[in-house]
Each structure stands twice: as structure tokens, then as C-alpha cells.
């Protein structure tokens, strides 16, 4: 948490994270290895609106803030290359998120149930038990008004049939 709060581009994400129940886990130096997917203030405000909650995180329903933050923290400290190789990633809440690589640009995109986001600053920060990547959006843990994210549905189907 201290790492997030001390860097200007990450402070808005840190504020949202501090309103969740993840603060203790992520502040613990001997906590689990995780990958934190941070996004901009504008992306966080858009996500809050889509989840019908206040972007003033301390005033938003705690369960919704937790749901959103848990969906943007992955199990394991993963580099962008490792995420791309692994393809199916698990959030700390146990939900799958899918990684794909654009063959022309090499950009990594993460597909969640409600949205997709592109990695815009891969391997932004590394620590003993964490890796931070900056995204151009926020992964939403629930389907949007148009239903589930089609990229997620396709990746989920492909992963399910390849077993």
C-alpha cells in the first residue's frame, strides 16, 4: 500500500484500495504474492459509475469496493510476459481473467467478465511479493448492461474446451 500511495500516478488507485478489505493483506510484507492492476482516476470513476456506486471510495458500499478491488488483484506476482504465457489468470477472489497478446504490437490485453483493459505500463513496479501493471481501464467483475464481455466469453469457452 505504501508503494501505491507514494507514487502520484498510483494514488487514486491507492485511495480506492484503502477503502477495501485488502489493505491489511497488501500492506503485510509477508503477505501473498500478487499482481496489482492499477488504473487512472478517470477509469476508476467510470468503473464506479458502471457499478452504480460513488467514486468517493470511503462513501461507497464496502462490498462493492471489495468486489472491484479483488477483481483487479491477481494471484501470484506475474510479469506481463508471464501473464501472456499463462493466458488464464485468477483474481484473489478466484475468478478467471484472460490474457491475450496482439501479434502485431505485442500489447497484452486482459479480459474480465464485464470489461477488457490493455496493459499500458507493463511491469511498472516490482517488490518482494508483488508486481504492478498499469491498465487503460478497470476490469469489471460483473457483466455490463449489454451482457458479458464478448472477449471474455470467447476466452472462457476456448479455455473450457481445451482441457
N, C-alpha and C positions, 0 to 999 in steps of 0.2 A: 504494500500500500504506500509506503514511504517513497518508493521509486516513482510510482504514478503521480503522487501529489507534488513531487519536487520538479517535475518537468512540465512546462507550460502547455505543450500540445496535449498532454495526457490528463490535465487537471479536471476537465469536465467529466471525463470517464471516471476518474477517481471519486468525484462527488457522488455520481450515481452508484458506484460500487460501495461507497461508505454507507449508503442508505440500505444496503442489503445485509444479509446474514453472513456474507462471505468474508467480511473484514477480518475477523479473527483468524480464519484459515489462511488467508493470503498474507497476513502480517506475521505469521509464525515461520521463522527461518527453517524449522524442521518440518514444515507442512508438506503436503503432497506436491509432486512435480506437476506443473500446469502450464498451459499456453493461454495467455490472455489476449483476447481480440478486442482492441480498443478502436474507438471511432470518434469522429468530431462532435462538437456541440450540436451542430445543425442536424447531423444524423441521429443523435440521441433524442433531440427534441421531436424529430419526425417519428421515431420509434415510439416515444411516449404517447404521441397523438394517435398513432395507429393502435396502440394498446389501450386507448381511452383512459390515460392517466396523466397527472400533472408532470411536467418536466422539472418541477421543483421537487427533486427526489425525496427530500425529507417529508414532504406532504403527500406523496403518492402512496397507494396501498402497498404495504411491505411485501405481501405475497406476490404482487405483480412485478415489483422491482427485483425480488429474488428470482422469479421465473426468467426475467430478461437477462439478468447478470449471469445466472447459472448456464444460460444458453450461449453466452459469449466467453466462457472459460472452458477450455478443453482439458481432458485427462492427458497427462504427460507433457513434458517440456519438449515441444516439437519445432524444428526449424521449418521454414517454408518448403524446402526440398523434401523433408521427411513427411510433411502433410501431403504433398503431391504424390509421393510414392505410396503412402498408406491408403489414400483415397477415402476410406470410411473412417471418420473420427468420432469419438464420443465426447459429449459435453460432460461436465462434472455431475450433471443431473442424469446422465445415462442415455440421453437422446443422441441419435446419429446425426452427423453433419457430413456432407460430402465435399471433397476437394477435387478440382479438375484444373488442368493446365491448358492454356491456349497454346496450340502448337506453333503459332506464328510469333507470338510476343513472349511466351514463357510466363505470362502472368497467371497467378494462382487465384481461382475463384472458389469461394466457399458457398455451398448451397444448404440453406436451412429450410425448415418446414414452411416458414412464412416469407422468406426473402433470400436473396443472394447478395454477397458483398465481395468485392475484389480486394486482394491484398495490395495496398499501395506503398507500404513500407515494411518489407519482409525483414524478419529478424531484427526488429527495431532495437530491442534490448534483450540481453541475456543475464540471468542471475544463476545462483546455485541450483534453484529448483523451479525456475520459470523462464519462459520466452514470451516476449510481447511482439505482436504484429499489429500494424495499423491498417484498418479497413476503410473503404469508402462508404460504408453503410453499417447498419447494425443487423445482425442475424435475429430474426423474429421467431419466437418459439411457438407461434400458432399461425394457422392459415389466415391469409388476408380475406378481404371481402369477396375476392374473386376465387377463393379456394386455395388449395395448397400450391406452393411454388412449383411450376411445371418442371424446372430443372431438378428440384429435389425429388419429385415423383419419379422422374426418369432414372435418376441415380439410384434411388431406393429400389426400384424394380430391377435394374441391372445387378445390383448387389445381391438381391434376394434370389435371383435366378442363377447366379454364378456359383453358388455354394454346392 
